[in-house]
Amino acid sequence: MKRHPFEPARLISGLTALTLGTAYGLDALGLWHAPGPWLFLFLPAGLLLSGITAAVWTRTRRPHPPHTGSTSSKGS
């Protein structure tokens, strides 16, 4: 089986969706009373955290150009 690269932003998005779905499901079954405004704000907060994580992950995983060690120009 081919290995997939680790993507923490997708992990956070998935956990957000799973948590939100579980909360609404438990509320629908009457096992837990979910506070509506908190659940409504949980999705944008999770997606914002996922976006920040994706930006940081992309920035840290970007290959850096090789350092030449010379700061003088070739024409001089």
C-alpha atoms as a printed R data frame, in Angstrom:
   type eleno elety resid chain resno       x      y       z
1  ATOM     1    CA   MET     A     1   0.000  0.000   0.000
2  ATOM     2    CA   LYS     A     2   1.322  3.412  -0.920
3  ATOM     3    CA   ARG     A     3   2.128  5.668   2.025
4  ATOM     4    CA   HIS     A     4   0.567  9.090   2.095
5  ATOM     5    CA   PRO     A     5   2.327 12.176   3.408
6  ATOM     6    CA   PHE     A     6   1.228 13.413   6.814
7  ATOM     7    CA   GLU     A     7  -0.991 16.489   6.562
8  ATOM     8    CA   PRO     A     8  -1.870 17.940   9.978
9  ATOM     9    CA   ALA     A     9  -4.377 20.429   8.523
10 ATOM    10    CA   ARG     A    10  -6.491 17.568   7.187
11 ATOM    11    CA   LEU     A    11  -6.252 15.846  10.549
12 ATOM    12    CA   ILE     A    12  -7.571 18.955  12.320
13 ATOM    13    CA   SER     A    13 -10.362 19.391   9.749
14 ATOM    14    CA   GLY     A    14 -11.379 15.759  10.135
15 ATOM    15    CA   LEU     A    15 -11.366 15.901  13.921
16 ATOM    16    CA   THR     A    16 -13.434 19.084  13.793
17 ATOM    17    CA   ALA     A    17 -16.023 17.475  11.529
18 ATOM    18    CA   LEU     A    18 -16.069 14.273  13.592
19 ATOM    19    CA   THR     A    19 -16.529 16.160  16.856
20 ATOM    20    CA   LEU     A    20 -19.236 18.379  15.411
21 ATOM    21    CA   GLY     A    21 -21.088 15.412  13.908
22 ATOM    22    CA   THR     A    22 -20.893 13.484  17.177
23 ATOM    23    CA   ALA     A    23 -22.189 16.464  19.148
24 ATOM    24    CA   TYR     A    24 -25.155 16.965  16.814
25 ATOM    25    CA   GLY     A    25 -25.854 13.222  16.804
26 ATOM    26    CA   LEU     A    26 -25.874 13.016  20.592
27 ATOM    27    CA   ASP     A    27 -28.120 16.077  20.704
28 ATOM    28    CA   ALA     A    28 -30.527 14.506  18.209
29 ATOM    29    CA   LEU     A    29 -30.692 11.304  20.259
30 ATOM    30    CA   GLY     A    30 -31.395 13.283  23.409
31 ATOM    31    CA   LEU     A    31 -28.318 11.957  25.209
32 ATOM    32    CA   TRP     A    32 -26.638 15.340  25.475
33 ATOM    33    CA   HIS     A    33 -27.941 18.870  25.152
34 ATOM    34    CA   ALA     A    34 -25.582 20.693  22.799
35 ATOM    35    CA   PRO     A    35 -25.443 24.477  23.218
36 ATOM    36    CA   GLY     A    36 -26.356 25.797  19.781
37 ATOM    37    CA   PRO     A    37 -24.148 28.892  19.570
38 ATOM    38    CA   TRP     A    38 -21.066 26.951  20.702
39 ATOM    39    CA   LEU     A    39 -21.545 24.305  18.051
40 ATOM    40    CA   PHE     A    40 -22.205 26.958  15.433
41 ATOM    41    CA   LEU     A    41 -18.919 28.700  16.300
42 ATOM    42    CA   PHE     A    42 -16.949 25.446  16.555
43 ATOM    43    CA   LEU     A    43 -16.862 24.852  12.789
44 ATOM    44    CA   PRO     A    44 -15.322 28.215  11.772
45 ATOM    45    CA   ALA     A    45 -12.860 27.996  14.668
46 ATOM    46    CA   GLY     A    46 -11.769 24.514  13.579
47 ATOM    47    CA   LEU     A    47 -11.432 25.568   9.964
48 ATOM    48    CA   LEU     A    48  -9.436 28.649  10.961
49 ATOM    49    CA   LEU     A    49  -7.091 26.501  13.044
50 ATOM    50    CA   SER     A    50  -6.769 24.111  10.121
51 ATOM    51    CA   GLY     A    51  -5.887 26.955   7.759
52 ATOM    52    CA   ILE     A    52  -3.255 28.329  10.115
53 ATOM    53    CA   THR     A    53  -1.809 24.844  10.508
54 ATOM    54    CA   ALA     A    54  -1.680 24.379   6.726
55 ATOM    55    CA   ALA     A    55   0.133 27.691   6.280
56 ATOM    56    CA   VAL     A    56   2.679 26.917   8.977
57 ATOM    57    CA   TRP     A    57   3.171 23.349   7.718
58 ATOM    58    CA   THR     A    58   3.695 24.559   4.142
59 ATOM    59    CA   ARG     A    59   6.150 27.217   5.283
60 ATOM    60    CA   THR     A    60   8.221 24.795   7.342
61 ATOM    61    CA   ARG     A    61   8.241 22.043   4.704
62 ATOM    62    CA   ARG     A    62   9.300 24.322   1.844
63 ATOM    63    CA   PRO     A    63  12.766 23.433   0.523
64 ATOM    64    CA   HIS     A    64  15.325 26.166   1.111
65 ATOM    65    CA   PRO     A    65  17.733 27.254  -1.651
66 ATOM    66    CA   PRO     A    66  21.336 26.139  -1.145
67 ATOM    67    CA   HIS     A    67  23.602 28.629   0.595
68 ATOM    68    CA   THR     A    68  26.550 29.653  -1.592
69 ATOM    69    CA   GLY     A    69  28.490 31.397   1.157
70 ATOM    70    CA   SER     A    70  29.527 34.327  -1.062
71 ATOM    71    CA   THR     A    71  28.021 37.782  -0.715
72 ATOM    72    CA   SER     A    72  30.160 39.579  -3.305
73 ATOM    73    CA   SER     A    73  29.088 40.022  -6.914
74 ATOM    74    CA   LYS     A    74  30.907 38.153  -9.700
75 ATOM    75    CA   GLY     A    75  31.513 41.258 -11.815
76 ATOM    76    CA   SER     A    76  33.792 43.019  -9.312
